[in-house]
Amino acid sequence: AQLLAFSKTQKLQLRPCTVTPLLADMRELIESAAGPNVAVTWAIEGLDEVHVLADPTQIELALLNLAINARDAMDG
């Protein structure tokens, strides 16, 4: 319900994006969000040619939320 409410209030800015630079730019933020007790492994080699039509901000928010949810789901 929260995602639906959020999506209605903000217009998406769809544009072609390359995935690797988005991930690389978020590396430090995601590692920080994961916390000091979590080792984040990156496997983004070979993604240079992956293009998507999306709102880059929404991709970043989704990835950050995944990192936070994964951290919170871990024991200890």
N, C-alpha and C positions, 0 to 999 in steps of 0.2 A: 504494500500500500504506500509506503514511504517513497519507493522508487517511482511509482506511478505519479504521485503528487509532485515529486521533484521534476520529473520529465515534462510535466505540463507547464511548469513555471519558467522553464529555460528553453529557449530556442536552440536547437542543435546547429552547430556550424560545421556541416559536413564538408570535407575536402579530402583530396588524396593525401595519404600519409604513408611514410615508410616506417615500419615497425621498429627496426633496430635503433635509430636515433632517439625515439621516444623512450625505449627501455634504457638506453645508455644514460640519458639525461635524468632518469629517475633512480638510477642505481644507488646513489648515496641516501636518498630519501627512503627507499624501500629497506635498505639495510639498517637504517636508523629506526624505522618503524618496527622492524622485526625484533629489535632489542639486542643487547650484548650477548645473550645466551643462545642465539640462533645463528647458525652459519647459513648464509644465503649463497647458493651455487648458481652461477649464470651460464646458460647455454644458448647464447644468442648468435654464435658464429653461423654464417650461412643464411642469416635472415635479411641480408642486405637488399635482396630483391623482393621482399614481401611487402606489398603495397595494399592498403585498405582504404575504403571510402568511409571516413568516420570523423567524429568530433574529437580532436586530440585531447582536449580537457577531459572528456568523458572516459577515454581510454586510460588516462592517468589516474582518474578517480577510481575506476574499477580495479586497476592493478594495486593501488594503495590499499583499497578495502580488502582485496584478497590477501595481501601481506598481513594486514592487521588481524583479519579473521583467522588466518593460519596460525599466527603467533598465539592468539587467544585460545585456540583449540588444542594447543600442545600442553602436555603435562609437564609441569616444572619449567 
